[in-house]
Every structure is written in structure tokens, then in C-alpha cells.
Amino acid sequence: MLFRSNISSVGAFHTNQILGTYDITKSALLHLTRQLAAELAPGVRVNAVCPGLVKTDFARALWADGRGDEVAQGYPLKRLGEPEDIAQAVLFLASDASSWITGQEIVADGGGEGGFPHGRAAGRTPDLGLAGQARRSDERRGGKEGRTRGAP
């Protein structure tokens, strides 16, 4: 049996002011995953892994300079992902342990999608994405630069 694992993102499940195009492509990848799973079965299993914030060079702007520690507190597991976390999810999908799984997305995000909405219960700002980080940074400086049109 062959397998195919696509790397999407939890961004596929949400809208975002700054990363909209990125999130649209990740959402499309999830549909492609389901489509290919239906077309290629039973000889090929096709699944996707949807990481949350992972400490990679690509996402460095989101976790560098101590911001990652603050963002991590909004996740139930209280840490950001490491590349090895995503590799383990892919290895699971490649193994016989997942032989009855196809057309699915596995969310690997420290509980962010299933836990309290981005740390709200801990008194943190609900939006800890790029837009939320920009807004919070602007608010700390006393400005409104990061807010959307019509927002208070």
C-alpha cells in the first residue's frame, strides 16, 4: 500500500487578515487530500497533517524574540510545536497503525484547536495569530495601526 501525506495548516480552518492567501491554499490542500483519497483508494492512502505554530525558520517571525513563550501559554500543552512533532504525525500516517485512515486531516497543534480558544480562559487576547500579535504590539505602543477598518 502506498501513502501520501500533505502538510496543510490549522490556518485552513480560519480566516486571517494577513495570511489569507496562505490559509486559502492550505484549505484547498485539504480538499485535494479528500479528493485524491477517494480517487486513489484502495491502493493509495492520502491524508494531511495540519500543524499549529511550529518553531521553523518559516514561522520565525511568530515565535522569535520571546513571543513564542507568550503564544505557547495559549495552548493547552503550553509549548510550541517542534519539527519532530510533525514528523512523528507523518510517520504515524506512513505506518501500518494508520492502515484504515484515508482522506483525513490530523491536527498537530498542542491542543490549540480543541482547547480553550487561544488562551481566553487564561485572560489572554483571543487572537494570537499574526494579526493579534500586531494589534497587541500596537496597543502596547498606544497606537491603532494593527486594527481593521471599523474596529474600535
NORKAGI-V915003 format. One record per backbone hydrogen bond with DSSP energy under -1.0 kcal/mol. NH is the residue of the N-H (numbers start at 1). CO is the residue of the C=O. Records with the same first field share a line. If there is no record, write none. Layout:
BEGIN
NH->CO, CO
END
This chain:
BEGIN
2->43
4->45
6->47
8->49
10->51
12->9
13->10
14->11
23->19
24->20
25->21
26->22
27->23
28->24
29->25
30->26
31->27
32->28
33->29
34->30
35->31
36->32
37->33
38->34
39->35
40->36
41->37
44->40
45->2
47->4
48->104
49->6
50->106
52->108
55->81
56->54
60->57
62->59
64->60
67->64
68->63
70->66
71->67
72->68
73->69
74->71
75->72
77->110
78->75
81->53
85->82
86->82
87->83
88->84
89->85
90->86
91->87
92->88
93->89
94->90
95->92
98->95
99->96
101->98
103->46
106->48
108->50
112->109
115->111
119->116
120->117
122->119
123->120
124->119
133->129
134->130
135->131
136->132
137->133
138->134
139->135
140->136
141->137
143->138
147->144
151->148
END
